[in-house]
């Protein structure tokens, strides 16, 4: 930047503007640039204009030129709807997401190890219901013979990996329970409040607080629904008009949690107004219509939880857990 200012004979205090697309590198680049006095924006790559032709020239140089052109339009001409700027969390806010994201990965690894163990045993006609107390030395195949030595060795290694994953899961769950019992950050306090509602468990509360409510300043219900990707996307062109479903443009973790939470809410909060609305609107429909309706419940419930945290307003008809 100093070399460019000397080349163009600009004062040293000239403000520099930059941008880059959000991706694998995360937000450390933005923090470093701002520490150097550079005004930077992190841009949602899905909101960058692209050529709509099926085949078109695409190189890194053209992509960089396009970003510079859009940056000039955004900064000089004030086109604030030109692209979507990503809200950059602080290092502390970003670090708070680690536990529940790691837990999600470990759950997938545990399922993979369990399936692998069962698949190896099925190759020899052995089917087990529980892997917790499996003793490979006592297992016999379909013909009553001992398992091959190489298979036993592989299964033992798989068991060791499974045991490590399960121990790490227990450690994470113990740490999360402590966060709810003794909240230290604003997100922990929000999660502790969410858990007071019947139907909201500790995992859902922590995901919603740390991924959604704990670090975003949401102004209205439309922003809440759009940020979770639960708002509808109509398509209308000429005489053609149809609904494309929800946008799915928001946080995938929050959206998945809210769908699960919506089903649990119908079962555990039968007296709430939201539950009554669902059964009046979709109760007589088929399975597909109920799946469509549960997305609407998830969106309405997310807005209700936001109001509960921001304004202290308990969702109408909802029941709190006993203190």
Secondary structure, DSSP 8 states (H G I E B T S, - for coil): -HHHHHHTT--TT---EEEEE-STTTTHHHHHHHHTT-EEEEE-GGGS----SSS----HHHHHHHHHHHHHHHHTS--TTSS-B-----HHHHHTTHHHHHHHHHHHHHHHHHHHHHHHHHTTT---S-STT--GGG-B-TTS-B--HHHHHHHHHHHHHHHHHHHHHHHHHHHHHHHHHT--SHHHHHHHHHHTBTT--HHHHHHHIIIIITT----SHHHHHHHTT-SEEEEEETTEEEEEEE---S-HHHHHHHHHHHHHHHHH-TTSHHHHHHHHHHTTS-HHHHHHHHHHHHHHHHHHHHHHHHH----TT--B---
